[in-house]
C-alpha cells in the first residue's frame, strides 16, 4: 500500500508540474474556444435579426411599388441599402427600384441604384445589374463605360446575355467585325446551354433559347457579310 501511495504521489506531482507549465495555455485555449462559440452564435443571431427586419422593409417596398408611391419606394430602398446592405433583400430591392425609376423616366437615379448592386451585390444579382446598367449606358451613348462594365466573366448562365449586349455596344460604335464576333459568341453560349439542358423545364428553356437565338441571328444578318 505504501508503494501504491508513493506512485500516486509521483503521478500527482507530475500532473502538478505539467499543469504549472501548460495550465495557462490550456485555460487560454478553452477560453478562446468558448468565446469563439459565443461569437459565432451571436453573429448568427444578428444575421437572422437583420434578415427578418429587412424582410419587413422589403415587403413595404413591394407595397409601395404596387401603389406606385415613388417617395415610399425610394425611402424603403434607401433604408435597405443603408441598414441592411449585407442581406439579400437590399440588392433585390435596388434592382426593383431601378426598374420603376427607368419606367418613370428617372434614369439618373436608376443608374445609382444599379451601380450600388454592381458594387455590393453577389453572383446573379450583380450580373443582372451589370447588364441593365450597360443597357442604360448604351442608350446614353456612353459606349466605353458600358464595355468596361461588361468586362470580366459573368456567373454561369449569363454568358450569352453579356456577349449580346457587348455586341450591341460594338455595333453602335460602328465596329461591325467585333460586334459580329460578340453575337457569334452569344450563339455559342446558347448552344452550350442547350447541349447541357436537363430537367422538367428544359423544354420551356429550349423554346426561349430558340427565340433568343433567332433575335441574335437577326442582329448578325443586319451587320451584313464580313468585309
Number of C-alpha atoms within 10 A of each C-alpha: 6 7 8 9 10 11 12 12 12 12 12 12 12 12 12 13 12 11 13 11 11 12 13 11 12 12 11 12 12 12 12 12 12 12 12 12 12 12 12 12 12 12 12 12 12 12 15 13 12 16 17 13 15 24 18 12 21 21 14 17 24 17 14 18 17 10 11 13 12 15 9 17 26 21 15 24 26 18 16 26 22 11 13 21 19 17 20 16 20 28 28 19 25 27 23 19 25 27 19 18 20 15 11 12 11 13 19 12 15 25 21 14 26 27 21 19 26 21 12 15 23 14 11 14 18 22 24 22 26 23 24 20 26 27 19 18 20 22 13 11 14 14 20 15 13 25 18 11 19 19 11 8 10 19 14 11 13 18 19 26 21 26 22 25 23 29 28 22 26 23 19 15 15 12 14 21 16 16 25 26 17 24 25 19 19 25 23 16 18 21 16 13 19 17 10 8 14 12 7 8 9 14 13 10 16 17 12 12 17 15 12 17 19 13 13 20 16 11 18 19 11 12 16 11 10 7 5
